């Protein structure tokens, strides 16, 4: 993308432009500081607020201006900020571009104001003073440490909690997890391995009351009328399971025709929805006093996570597969117990599932200090006809007429549907797809095997499940 194209899209987290350099240095130096504290950015002179390329006055000595800018940045900012300054011509307009590189010695701040009041961050197209949570996170980044690995002094390590985590993790990983594993994951630290970390507290649901997932079903396409509302607290993995089931309960079922067999499937790929919820809890800022929110509207599923893209990463880079982990211990733990498949690969899997389903990719937006995902539903169109996919929909209160009915999710059918597209699968893969614990999934699998609907191949850890050849699509 050319500089001209970037400017025509407007100011954003990594771009700001002005017709000329303000005489008051603090009016622009704070933006330089904010770029260094974030993903870097371009500060462009010669463009007005209407995005017209007016150029710098011909009387300006460009070499002198470049030297003045460089000297001001060097004298006013701490630590040293890395940048370069180039002159560019666009439509006969002379521009000057200050390209600021993201720093790894955060926080950067204005020396004369001090670290507490002179640290700035970029939120969308605005430059703001860093509040205490942002300043604390920048300080941790500069030290290459993570909030979730810090001690949680108010939480005592109890045998009952250890037992719960080991049992839950063992079920999900389909292998035995013991206390030593929790210690190796740095969930418990200290000389005697008896100090809880923030990650340990978050996984147990004992971190903070805002460390929860709020779910809601709204009437229409605006956040006005609640049709249903749930708040899921407690252990993090259970929160993920509950939020996932909440969304599925409000999605339409599409009819897929294979020969004379009619199969039902959700209008949006369930694995992509689960992946988005997991991303939201893994990458959120747990120091912010707000919660992950999952909202279902007539036209979309909306997932909001506190905290913008972490560190020196842009949204575009994150969507392309690059990863910058805000909660390293948490991410490593969920990966080890097979809840998270791999760092940096989540978006690629989501996009692949959308392509397989034939639905548009989710929309990702940075809105101030939160990240929002809009996953648009194919069962909705702009004229308000919500019966495009499921002709039986007539309940004005929801897309799925079975709201509130726990039997609305038929896990056995979901398992059979999953296996119809897989040669064979392990119990933990199936559990991830349907959103249940491995132990509960195995109960359903045993029933399906006993009913003769699926086959169990192998034994113990090597066991896989498949459909009979004659039943496979």
C-alpha positions as CSV (number, residue, x, y, z in Angstrom):
1,X,0.0,0.0,0.0
2,X,1.4,3.4,-1.0
3,X,1.6,6.3,1.4
4,X,-1.2,8.1,-0.6
5,X,-3.5,5.0,-0.1
6,X,-2.8,4.9,3.6
7,X,-3.6,8.6,4.1
8,X,-6.8,8.3,2.1
9,X,-8.0,5.6,4.6
10,X,-7.6,8.2,7.4
11,X,-5.7,8.4,10.6
12,X,-5.4,5.3,12.7
13,X,-3.3,3.6,15.3
14,X,-0.1,3.9,13.2
15,X,-0.8,7.1,11.1
16,X,-1.2,10.8,11.9
17,X,-0.8,13.7,9.6
18,X,-0.8,17.5,9.8
19,X,-0.5,20.4,7.3
20,X,2.5,21.7,9.2
21,X,4.6,21.1,12.3
22,X,2.9,22.7,15.4
23,X,5.0,25.3,17.1
24,X,4.3,23.8,20.5
25,X,6.5,20.6,20.4
26,X,4.4,18.7,23.0
27,X,1.4,18.8,20.6
28,X,3.2,16.4,18.2
29,X,6.0,14.8,20.3
30,X,3.3,12.9,22.4
31,X,2.3,11.2,19.1
32,X,5.9,10.1,18.5
33,X,6.0,8.7,22.0
34,X,2.7,6.9,21.5
35,X,3.9,5.3,18.3
36,X,7.1,4.0,20.0
37,X,5.0,2.5,22.8
38,X,2.8,0.7,20.3
39,X,3.3,-0.8,16.9
40,X,5.2,2.2,15.5
41,X,3.8,4.6,13.0
42,X,4.1,7.4,10.5
43,X,3.8,11.1,11.3
44,X,3.3,12.9,8.1
45,X,3.6,16.7,7.4
46,X,2.0,18.3,4.4
47,X,-1.5,16.8,4.7
48,X,-4.5,18.7,6.1
49,X,-7.4,17.2,8.2
50,X,-9.4,16.8,5.0
51,X,-6.7,14.5,3.6
52,X,-5.7,17.0,1.0
53,X,-2.0,16.9,0.0
54,X,-1.3,20.6,0.5
55,X,2.5,20.1,0.9
56,X,4.9,22.0,2.9
57,X,5.6,25.7,2.1
58,X,8.3,26.1,-0.5
59,X,10.1,28.5,1.7
60,X,10.8,25.8,4.3
61,X,14.3,24.4,4.4
62,X,13.7,20.6,4.5
63,X,17.1,19.8,5.8
64,X,16.7,22.3,8.7
65,X,13.2,21.0,9.5
66,X,14.5,17.4,9.5
67,X,17.3,18.3,11.9
68,X,14.9,20.2,14.2
69,X,12.5,17.3,14.4
70,X,15.4,14.8,15.1
71,X,16.9,17.1,17.8
72,X,13.5,17.6,19.5
73,X,12.8,13.9,19.6
74,X,16.2,13.2,21.0
75,X,16.1,15.9,23.6
76,X,12.5,15.5,24.8
77,X,12.0,11.7,24.8
78,X,13.2,9.0,27.2
79,X,14.4,6.3,26.5
80,X,15.9,6.9,23.0
81,X,13.3,6.4,20.3
82,X,14.3,4.9,16.9
83,X,13.0,6.7,13.8
84,X,13.9,7.9,10.4
85,X,12.8,11.0,8.4
86,X,12.2,11.0,4.7
87,X,10.9,13.5,2.1
88,X,8.3,12.3,-0.4
89,X,6.5,13.9,-3.3
90,X,2.8,13.2,-3.9
91,X,1.0,15.0,-6.7
92,X,3.6,17.8,-6.6
93,X,3.1,18.2,-2.9
94,X,6.2,18.1,-0.7
95,X,5.7,15.8,2.3
96,X,7.9,14.9,5.2
97,X,7.4,11.5,6.8
98,X,8.7,10.7,10.3
99,X,8.7,6.9,10.5
100,X,8.8,5.8,14.2
101,X,9.8,2.2,14.9
102,X,8.2,0.2,17.7
103,X,10.4,0.1,20.8
104,X,11.3,-2.7,23.1
105,X,12.3,-0.5,26.1
106,X,8.8,0.6,27.0
107,X,7.5,2.8,28.4
108,X,8.7,5.8,26.3
109,X,7.7,9.2,27.7
110,X,8.3,12.9,27.6
111,X,11.2,13.7,30.0
112,X,10.1,17.1,31.2
113,X,6.7,15.7,32.2
114,X,7.9,12.5,33.8
115,X,7.0,8.8,33.2
116,X,3.6,8.9,35.1
117,X,2.1,11.8,33.1
118,X,4.3,11.9,30.1
119,X,3.6,8.4,28.8
120,X,1.2,8.3,25.8
121,X,-0.4,5.5,23.9
122,X,-2.4,5.3,20.7
123,X,-6.0,4.3,20.7
124,X,-7.4,4.3,17.2
125,X,-6.7,7.6,15.7
126,X,-6.2,9.4,19.0
127,X,-3.2,9.9,21.3
128,X,-3.9,9.6,25.0
129,X,-2.2,9.6,28.3
130,X,-1.5,6.1,29.5
131,X,-3.6,5.2,32.5
132,X,-2.1,3.1,35.3
133,X,-3.1,-0.2,33.6
134,X,-1.5,0.8,30.3
135,X,1.6,2.1,32.0
136,X,1.9,-1.1,34.1
137,X,1.6,-3.2,30.9
138,X,4.2,-1.1,29.1
139,X,6.6,-1.4,32.0
140,X,6.1,-5.2,32.0
141,X,6.8,-5.3,28.2
142,X,10.0,-3.3,28.7
143,X,11.1,-5.8,31.3
144,X,10.0,-8.8,29.1
145,X,7.7,-10.1,31.8
146,X,4.0,-10.9,31.8
147,X,1.2,-10.1,34.2
148,X,-0.2,-13.6,34.4
149,X,3.1,-15.0,35.6
150,X,3.3,-12.6,38.6
151,X,2.3,-13.9,42.1
152,X,-1.3,-13.5,43.3
153,X,-0.6,-12.9,47.0
154,X,-4.3,-12.9,48.1
155,X,-4.9,-16.5,46.8
156,X,-3.7,-19.4,48.9
157,X,-2.8,-22.6,47.1
158,X,-5.3,-25.2,48.4
159,X,-5.2,-29.0,47.9
160,X,-8.9,-28.9,46.7
161,X,-8.1,-26.4,43.9
162,X,-5.0,-28.4,42.8
163,X,-7.1,-31.5,42.7
164,X,-9.8,-29.8,40.6
165,X,-7.3,-28.4,38.1
166,X,-5.5,-31.7,37.7
167,X,-8.8,-33.6,37.2
168,X,-10.2,-31.0,34.7
169,X,-6.9,-30.7,32.8
170,X,-6.6,-34.5,32.6
171,X,-10.1,-34.8,31.1
172,X,-9.4,-32.2,28.5
173,X,-5.9,-33.4,27.6
174,X,-6.9,-37.1,27.8
175,X,-3.8,-37.8,29.8
176,X,-2.9,-37.6,33.5
177,X,-2.0,-34.2,34.8
178,X,-0.5,-34.0,38.3
179,X,0.7,-31.1,40.5
180,X,4.2,-31.3,39.2
181,X,2.8,-30.4,35.7
182,X,1.2,-27.3,37.2
183,X,4.5,-26.4,38.7
184,X,6.3,-26.9,35.4
185,X,3.8,-24.6,33.7
186,X,4.6,-21.9,36.3
187,X,1.1,-21.8,37.6
188,X,2.6,-22.4,41.1
189,X,5.9,-20.7,41.9
190,X,8.2,-19.9,44.8
191,X,10.9,-21.8,46.5
192,X,8.5,-24.3,48.0
193,X,6.1,-24.2,44.9
194,X,3.3,-22.9,47.1
195,X,2.7,-19.4,45.6
196,X,-0.2,-18.9,43.2
197,X,0.3,-16.9,40.0
198,X,-2.3,-14.7,38.3
199,X,-2.6,-17.4,35.7
200,X,-3.5,-20.0,38.4
201,X,-6.1,-17.6,39.8
202,X,-7.6,-16.9,36.4
203,X,-7.8,-20.6,35.5
204,X,-9.6,-21.3,38.8
205,X,-11.9,-18.3,38.4
206,X,-10.6,-16.7,41.6
207,X,-8.7,-13.8,40.0
208,X,-11.2,-10.9,39.9
209,X,-14.9,-10.6,39.4
210,X,-14.3,-9.0,36.0
211,X,-12.4,-12.1,34.8
212,X,-15.6,-13.6,33.4
213,X,-17.6,-13.9,30.2
214,X,-20.8,-12.0,29.9
215,X,-23.2,-13.4,27.3
216,X,-26.4,-11.9,25.9
217,X,-29.0,-12.4,23.2
218,X,-30.4,-9.1,21.9
219,X,-33.6,-8.5,19.8
220,X,-32.8,-7.2,16.4
221,X,-29.3,-5.8,15.5
222,X,-28.8,-3.2,18.2
223,X,-27.7,-3.5,21.8
224,X,-31.0,-2.4,23.3
225,X,-33.5,-5.2,24.2
226,X,-32.3,-8.2,26.1
227,X,-33.9,-11.5,25.3
228,X,-31.5,-13.5,27.4
229,X,-28.5,-12.7,29.6
230,X,-26.0,-14.9,31.4
231,X,-22.7,-14.2,33.3
232,X,-20.3,-17.1,33.5
233,X,-17.8,-17.0,36.3
234,X,-15.7,-19.7,37.9
235,X,-12.9,-21.8,36.2
236,X,-11.8,-20.3,32.9
237,X,-12.3,-23.5,30.8
238,X,-15.8,-23.9,32.1
239,X,-16.5,-20.3,31.1
240,X,-15.4,-21.0,27.6
241,X,-17.6,-24.1,27.4
242,X,-20.6,-22.2,28.7
243,X,-20.2,-19.2,26.4
244,X,-19.8,-21.6,23.4
245,X,-23.0,-23.4,24.2
246,X,-24.8,-20.1,24.7
247,X,-24.0,-19.0,21.2
248,X,-24.8,-22.4,19.6
249,X,-28.2,-22.3,21.3
250,X,-29.1,-19.2,19.4
251,X,-27.8,-20.2,16.0
252,X,-30.0,-21.5,13.2
253,X,-29.6,-24.9,11.7
254,X,-29.0,-25.1,7.9
255,X,-30.2,-28.1,6.0
256,X,-27.5,-29.9,4.0
257,X,-28.8,-32.4,1.4
258,X,-26.6,-35.4,0.5
259,X,-28.5,-37.6,-1.9
260,X,-31.7,-38.5,-0.1
261,X,-30.3,-37.7,3.3
262,X,-31.0,-34.4,4.9
263,X,-28.4,-33.3,7.4
264,X,-28.5,-30.3,9.7
265,X,-25.6,-28.1,10.5
266,X,-25.1,-24.8,12.3
267,X,-25.2,-21.7,10.1
268,X,-21.7,-20.7,11.3
269,X,-18.8,-23.1,11.9
270,X,-18.9,-24.1,15.6
271,X,-15.1,-24.6,15.8
272,X,-14.5,-21.1,14.5
273,X,-16.9,-19.7,17.2
274,X,-15.1,-21.6,19.9
275,X,-11.7,-20.5,18.6
276,X,-12.9,-16.8,18.7
277,X,-14.0,-17.2,22.3
278,X,-10.7,-18.8,23.3
279,X,-8.8,-16.0,21.6
280,X,-10.8,-13.5,23.5
281,X,-9.9,-14.9,26.9
282,X,-6.3,-15.6,26.0
283,X,-5.4,-12.2,24.6
284,X,-7.5,-10.0,26.9
285,X,-6.0,-7.6,29.4
286,X,-6.7,-9.0,32.8
287,X,-5.7,-5.7,34.5
288,X,-8.6,-3.9,32.9
289,X,-11.8,-3.7,35.0
290,X,-14.1,-5.1,32.2
291,X,-15.1,-8.5,31.0
292,X,-15.2,-10.5,27.8
293,X,-18.6,-10.0,26.2
294,X,-20.3,-12.4,23.8
295,X,-23.5,-11.0,22.2
296,X,-25.8,-12.7,19.7
297,X,-27.9,-10.5,17.4
298,X,-30.2,-11.3,14.6
299,X,-27.5,-10.5,12.1
300,X,-24.2,-11.4,13.9
301,X,-22.3,-12.9,16.8
302,X,-20.2,-10.2,18.4
303,X,-17.3,-10.9,20.7
304,X,-15.5,-8.1,22.6
305,X,-12.3,-8.5,24.4
306,X,-10.7,-5.9,26.8
307,X,-7.4,-4.6,25.5
308,X,-6.2,-3.7,22.0
309,X,-3.7,-5.8,20.0
310,X,-0.8,-6.4,22.3
311,X,2.7,-5.0,22.0
312,X,4.3,-4.0,18.7
313,X,1.8,-5.9,16.6
314,X,-0.8,-4.4,14.3
315,X,-4.2,-5.9,13.6
316,X,-3.2,-6.7,10.0
317,X,-0.1,-8.6,11.2
318,X,-2.1,-10.6,13.7
319,X,-4.6,-11.6,11.1
320,X,-1.8,-12.7,8.8
321,X,-0.5,-15.2,11.4
322,X,2.0,-13.2,13.5
323,X,1.6,-13.7,17.2
324,X,2.3,-11.5,20.3
325,X,1.2,-13.1,23.5
326,X,-0.2,-10.9,26.3
327,X,-0.7,-13.8,28.7
328,X,2.2,-16.3,28.1
329,X,1.6,-18.7,31.0
330,X,-2.2,-18.9,30.3
331,X,-1.6,-19.5,26.6
332,X,1.1,-22.2,27.3
333,X,-1.2,-24.0,29.8
334,X,-4.2,-24.1,27.5
335,X,-2.0,-25.3,24.7
336,X,-0.6,-28.1,26.9
337,X,-4.1,-29.3,27.8
338,X,-5.3,-29.2,24.1
339,X,-7.7,-26.3,24.5
340,X,-5.6,-24.0,22.5
341,X,-4.1,-25.6,19.4
342,X,-1.1,-23.3,18.8
343,X,0.0,-19.7,19.1
344,X,-0.5,-17.6,16.1
345,X,-2.5,-20.2,14.1
346,X,-6.0,-19.5,15.5
347,X,-7.0,-16.9,12.8
348,X,-5.8,-19.2,10.0
349,X,-7.9,-22.0,11.3
350,X,-10.9,-19.7,11.7
351,X,-10.6,-18.5,8.1
352,X,-10.2,-22.1,6.8
353,X,-13.3,-23.1,8.6
354,X,-15.2,-20.2,7.1
355,X,-14.1,-21.1,3.6
356,X,-15.1,-24.7,4.2
357,X,-18.5,-23.6,5.5
358,X,-18.9,-21.1,2.6
359,X,-19.5,-18.1,5.0
360,X,-17.7,-14.7,5.0
361,X,-14.7,-14.3,7.4
362,X,-15.3,-12.5,10.6
363,X,-14.8,-8.8,10.8
364,X,-12.0,-7.7,13.3
365,X,-12.1,-4.1,14.7
366,X,-9.9,-2.2,17.2
367,X,-12.3,0.1,19.0
368,X,-10.3,2.2,21.5
369,X,-8.9,-0.2,24.1
370,X,-10.9,-3.3,23.0
371,X,-10.8,-5.8,20.2
372,X,-14.2,-6.7,18.6
373,X,-15.1,-9.5,16.3
374,X,-18.3,-9.5,14.2
375,X,-19.2,-12.9,12.8
376,X,-22.2,-12.2,10.4
377,X,-25.0,-14.8,10.2
378,X,-26.1,-16.0,6.8
379,X,-29.6,-16.6,8.2
380,X,-30.2,-12.8,8.2
381,X,-30.7,-10.3,5.4
382,X,-31.3,-6.6,5.4
383,X,-35.0,-6.7,4.8
384,X,-35.5,-8.6,8.1
385,X,-36.3,-12.0,6.8
386,X,-34.7,-14.4,9.2
387,X,-36.1,-17.6,7.7
388,X,-33.7,-17.9,4.8
389,X,-32.0,-21.0,6.1
390,X,-34.5,-22.5,8.5
391,X,-38.1,-22.2,7.3
392,X,-39.4,-23.3,10.7
393,X,-38.2,-20.1,12.4
394,X,-41.2,-18.2,13.6
395,X,-40.4,-17.4,17.2
396,X,-39.8,-13.6,17.3
397,X,-37.8,-14.0,20.5
398,X,-34.9,-15.7,18.9
399,X,-33.4,-17.3,15.8
400,X,-33.5,-20.8,17.4
401,X,-37.0,-21.7,18.5
402,X,-35.5,-23.9,21.2
403,X,-34.0,-21.2,23.3
404,X,-33.5,-22.1,26.9
405,X,-34.0,-25.8,26.1
406,X,-30.8,-27.6,27.0
407,X,-31.7,-30.4,24.7
408,X,-31.4,-28.0,21.8
409,X,-27.8,-29.1,21.5
410,X,-27.8,-32.7,20.3
411,X,-24.2,-33.7,21.0
412,X,-24.6,-37.2,19.5
413,X,-25.7,-35.6,16.2
414,X,-22.8,-33.2,16.4
415,X,-20.4,-36.1,16.8
416,X,-21.8,-38.0,13.9
417,X,-21.7,-34.8,11.8
418,X,-18.1,-34.2,12.7
419,X,-17.1,-37.8,11.9
420,X,-18.9,-37.6,8.5
421,X,-16.2,-35.2,7.5
422,X,-13.2,-36.9,9.2
423,X,-11.7,-40.3,8.4
424,X,-11.2,-40.8,12.1
425,X,-10.8,-38.6,15.2
426,X,-9.6,-38.8,18.8
427,X,-11.9,-38.1,21.7
428,X,-10.1,-34.9,22.6
429,X,-10.6,-33.6,19.0
430,X,-14.3,-34.4,19.1
431,X,-14.6,-32.8,22.6
432,X,-13.0,-29.6,21.3
433,X,-15.5,-29.5,18.4
434,X,-18.7,-30.1,20.5
435,X,-17.5,-28.0,23.4
436,X,-17.6,-30.6,26.2
437,X,-15.1,-32.1,28.6
438,X,-13.3,-35.2,27.3
439,X,-14.8,-37.3,30.0
440,X,-18.4,-36.3,29.1
441,X,-17.6,-36.7,25.4
442,X,-16.4,-40.2,26.0
443,X,-19.8,-41.0,27.6
444,X,-21.5,-40.0,24.3
445,X,-19.0,-41.8,22.2
446,X,-19.6,-45.0,24.3
447,X,-23.3,-44.7,23.7
448,X,-22.9,-44.2,20.0
449,X,-20.6,-47.3,19.8
450,X,-23.1,-49.3,21.8
451,X,-25.9,-48.2,19.4
452,X,-23.8,-49.3,16.4
453,X,-23.6,-45.8,15.0
454,X,-19.9,-45.3,15.1
455,X,-16.8,-47.5,15.4
456,X,-14.1,-47.4,18.1
457,X,-10.6,-48.2,16.7
458,X,-7.7,-49.2,18.9
459,X,-7.5,-48.9,22.7
460,X,-6.6,-46.5,25.4
461,X,-4.5,-43.5,24.3
462,X,-4.4,-44.6,20.7
463,X,-8.2,-45.0,20.4
464,X,-9.9,-43.2,17.5
465,X,-13.5,-43.1,16.4
466,X,-15.0,-43.2,12.9
467,X,-18.2,-43.9,11.0
468,X,-18.9,-47.1,9.3
469,X,-17.8,-47.0,5.6
470,X,-21.3,-47.3,4.3
471,X,-22.4,-44.3,6.5
472,X,-19.6,-42.0,5.4
473,X,-20.5,-39.1,3.1
